Structures are given as C-alpha cells and as structure tokens.
Amino acid sequence: ESHQFALAQPVAALVEATLEEVDGRPRLVVDGDRVAAEGAPYLHVHALWTWEHMVQRAPKLQVLHIEDVDLGSGPLEWLCKGLRSHSEVQVLKLIGVHLGPAGGRMMRNVIAQNRSLADIALDRCALLDAGADEIAAGLRENCGRLETLSLQCNRIGPKRIGKLA
C-alpha cells in the first residue's frame, strides 16, 4: 500500500514549511527548493492527524523517541490514545517533552494498559509531584512487561519517589 512507512525508516525529519489551506484541506508547503511530495506522509508536531497517522500507520513501530518538543495537550492525547493499545512498541522516550501533571495523567493510562512497553523514559518532562502520583498509579495497574522507567529531572519530591518504588 502506498504511503506506508518502511521498516527502519525515520518517521520524521525537520523541515521549514508553512501549513496552508488549499481547497479546504491542509497542505504543507516546504520553503526553499524542495517541494512536498503529493500525498506523502509528513509530520507537524501540533497537528492532531500527525500523531493519529503515525501510530495507526506504523503498526510495527518498536521505538518512539521524541525530544525537546512541546506537543500540547491535543497531540499528546492522540499519541497516548494510540500507544495504549499499540502491540509492538517496546521503547518510549519522551525527553524534554513538556507533559506536566496533566500529561502524567495521560501517561498513566499508557503505562497501565500497554502490554509491549519494556523501557520508558520521561526525562525533563516537568511532571512534578502530581504527575509522579499519576505515573505511580499507572505502575500499580501495569499488566505488561515494563522493565525500566526513567524520570530524571522532573522535580519530584522525596515523598513521591517513595510511591514510585
């Protein structure tokens, strides 16, 4: 089928572009000499269809690494919705992605419901104590094979660290 991601193909690349509406549909117009391929998949971090497309069109996705991107609550919700039931993803690294306590609540369901995740890194995500409580609740409900969880630099207090242990 066309518009599928190949195995080991990078899912996204940074491009400078503008999102324009053409005939009532969003279209990515790439700046410079490069022209966007008609119908080719592209990712825009604040577009809801980006995350829905990525998770649904990449059923064999095993590693998802997003770093230093502020997704916002809408895209994060779509991403988490897809990850809850994704059966292949084994490594999830959200580094410097501003989740906050609300994002911690969304990640709680991913941790609790995903059966394939073995390694999760939520470093520098501003989870704070409230987000850590949500992550701890997800760990208690986890029915998968989670082996490692990294929560570095999230300003989690010592009492909350005890709940995570």
Secondary structure per residue as TSV (DSSP state, phi and psi in degrees):
chain	resnum	aa	ss	phi	psi
A	1	E	-	360.0	140.6
A	2	S	T	-73.5	161.7
A	3	H	T	67.7	25.0
A	4	Q	-	-96.1	153.3
A	5	F	-	-88.1	133.9
A	6	A	-	-77.5	156.7
A	7	L	T	-60.8	138.2
A	8	A	T	64.9	14.3
A	9	Q	-	-86.7	132.5
A	10	P	-	-58.4	136.7
A	11	V	S	-79.0	-27.3
A	12	A	-	-145.3	153.9
A	13	A	-	-139.9	146.6
A	14	L	-	-75.2	126.5
A	15	V	-	-134.9	147.9
A	16	E	-	-88.6	121.4
A	17	A	E	-158.1	169.5
A	18	T	E	-122.9	146.5
A	19	L	E	-99.0	117.8
A	20	E	E	-121.2	153.8
A	21	E	E	-96.6	123.0
A	22	V	E	-125.8	120.0
A	23	D	T	54.0	40.1
A	24	G	T	76.8	5.8
A	25	R	E	-122.3	141.7
A	26	P	E	-69.5	140.9
A	27	R	E	-139.6	133.9
A	28	L	E	-87.5	123.2
A	29	V	E	-110.1	110.8
A	30	V	E	-78.3	131.0
A	31	D	S	-73.3	152.4
A	32	G	S	89.6	-154.2
A	33	D	S	-81.3	-20.6
A	34	R	-	-78.2	142.1
A	35	V	-	-116.7	135.6
A	36	A	-	-64.8	131.9
A	37	A	-	-69.1	131.4
A	38	E	T	-60.9	124.2
A	39	G	T	80.2	-3.0
A	40	A	-	-75.1	145.0
A	41	P	-	-69.2	140.0
A	42	Y	-	-140.1	160.4
A	43	L	-	-120.2	134.6
A	44	H	-	-128.9	122.2
A	45	V	T	-59.5	-26.6
A	46	H	T	-100.6	7.7
A	47	A	-	-94.7	125.4
A	48	L	H	-60.2	-39.0
A	49	W	H	-65.2	-23.4
A	50	T	H	-59.1	-51.5
A	51	W	H	-73.7	-38.4
A	52	E	H	-62.0	-46.1
A	53	H	H	-62.2	-46.0
A	54	M	H	-63.2	-46.2
A	55	V	H	-72.6	-40.1
A	56	Q	H	-74.7	-33.9
A	57	R	H	-90.8	-1.2
A	58	A	-	-123.9	66.3
A	59	P	T	-65.8	-20.4
A	60	K	T	-100.1	14.2
A	61	L	-	-58.2	125.3
A	62	Q	-	-113.4	-27.9
A	63	V	E	-129.7	125.9
A	64	L	E	-121.7	115.3
A	65	H	E	-126.0	113.6
A	66	I	E	-122.4	126.5
A	67	E	E	-131.5	135.1
A	68	D	S	53.8	47.1
A	69	V	-	-129.4	127.9
A	70	D	-	-90.0	99.3
A	71	L	-	-69.9	-35.8
A	72	G	-	87.3	162.8
A	73	S	H	-71.4	-35.5
A	74	G	H	-64.2	-57.1
A	75	P	H	-60.3	-37.5
A	76	L	H	-63.1	-39.2
A	77	E	H	-62.6	-43.4
A	78	W	H	-64.7	-41.3
A	79	L	H	-62.4	-48.3
A	80	C	H	-65.0	-37.6
A	81	K	H	-58.9	-43.6
A	82	G	H	-71.2	-36.3
A	83	L	H	-72.0	-26.9
A	84	R	H	-57.2	-37.5
A	85	S	H	-113.9	4.9
A	86	H	-	-66.3	129.1
A	87	S	S	-96.8	-2.5
A	88	E	S	-115.7	-28.7
A	89	V	-	-61.9	127.3
A	90	Q	-	-111.4	-28.1
A	91	V	E	-126.0	124.8
A	92	L	E	-123.2	116.7
A	93	K	E	-124.0	109.1
A	94	L	E	-112.4	98.5
A	95	I	E	-110.3	122.4
A	96	G	S	69.4	18.4
A	97	V	-	-93.5	115.9
A	98	H	-	-68.6	97.7
A	99	L	-	-88.8	-46.8
A	100	G	H	66.9	179.8
A	101	P	H	-60.1	-36.7
A	102	A	H	-65.6	-40.4
A	103	G	H	-66.9	-32.6
A	104	G	H	-61.4	-37.1
A	105	R	H	-64.8	-40.2
A	106	M	H	-67.9	-39.4
A	107	M	H	-69.0	-26.8
A	108	R	H	-54.8	-46.5
A	109	N	H	-67.8	-35.3
A	110	V	H	-63.4	-48.1
A	111	I	H	-62.8	-40.2
A	112	A	H	-72.0	-37.1
A	113	Q	H	-102.5	-24.4
A	114	N	-	-76.8	129.0
A	115	R	S	-97.1	-9.4
A	116	S	S	-103.3	-17.6
A	117	L	-	-67.0	127.3
A	118	A	-	-111.5	-25.7
A	119	D	E	-138.0	120.5
A	120	I	E	-126.2	130.3
A	121	A	E	-122.8	119.5
A	122	L	-	-121.3	58.7
A	123	D	T	-85.1	142.6
A	124	R	T	54.5	44.8
A	125	C	S	-109.3	7.0
A	126	A	-	56.0	42.8
A	127	L	-	-68.1	-36.9
A	128	L	H	59.9	-173.2
A	129	D	H	-65.6	-41.2
A	130	A	H	-64.2	-41.5
A	131	G	H	-66.4	-36.5
A	132	A	H	-64.6	-36.8
A	133	D	H	-60.4	-41.8
A	134	E	H	-65.5	-42.9
A	135	I	H	-62.1	-42.3
A	136	A	H	-61.1	-40.6
A	137	A	H	-64.4	-39.9
A	138	G	H	-63.2	-38.2
A	139	L	H	-64.5	-39.4
A	140	R	H	-64.0	-32.7
A	141	E	H	-92.5	-4.0
A	142	N	-	-61.1	130.0
A	143	C	-	-118.0	14.3
A	144	G	S	-103.0	-151.2
A	145	R	-	-116.3	34.0
A	146	L	-	-58.3	126.2
A	147	E	-	-110.3	-41.0
A	148	T	E	-131.0	143.0
A	149	L	E	-136.2	123.4
A	150	S	E	-113.4	127.8
A	151	L	-	-129.5	44.1
A	152	Q	T	-68.4	143.9
A	153	C	T	56.4	51.1
A	154	N	S	-117.4	8.3
A	155	R	-	53.1	53.4
A	156	I	-	-98.0	128.3
A	157	G	-	-73.6	164.4
A	158	P	H	-62.4	-32.3
A	159	K	H	-66.6	-38.4
A	160	R	H	-72.8	-32.3
A	161	I	H	-60.6	-38.1
A	162	G	H	-61.3	-36.3
A	163	K	H	-67.2	-29.0
A	164	L	H	-77.8	-22.0
A	165	A	-	-74.5	360.0
